[in-house]
Amino acid sequence: MIEPDGRTTCGSRRTCADMTSRRIGALALLALMLALSGRARAAEPAPPYPPPPYPPPRVRAYRPPPPRVVAPPPPLSPVMRAVYAPFYAAGLVLRYGVYYVIVAPLEVFGRALDYGVEGGVQRREDER
């Protein structure tokens, strides 16, 4: 719909005839660019680079050194074993005591909540 002052309903003075001439120009420019790029592809490829004036340096392959042989430490003397024994026992008590006093009951309680009293196993009819 065109208003009396020559504007279209979208508020622009351009009409459809103006837009087609712009489209034709854009299509012609696009076709020209495609034609020129096709001609550029048909040209001969560039010559390869000349070889370097000196040979490339040789890479020396070094073998890794042999692994060091480390002798195992000598066993502890009986006196040192007696000194270390209480610390070893305390470590075992801490490690397994914490697990069996705190962690394991919480795991059992969690399973009881998940599976219920029957433990997720249904009884057969003939056992009731």
Protein Blocks (a to p, Z undefined) as FASTA:
>chain_A
ZZfkopafkopabdfklmmmmmmmmmmmmmmmmmmmmmmmmpccdddddddfbdcddddd
ddddddddddddddddfklmmmmmmmmmmmmmmmmmmmmmmmmmmmmmmmmmmnomnnop
acdfklZZ
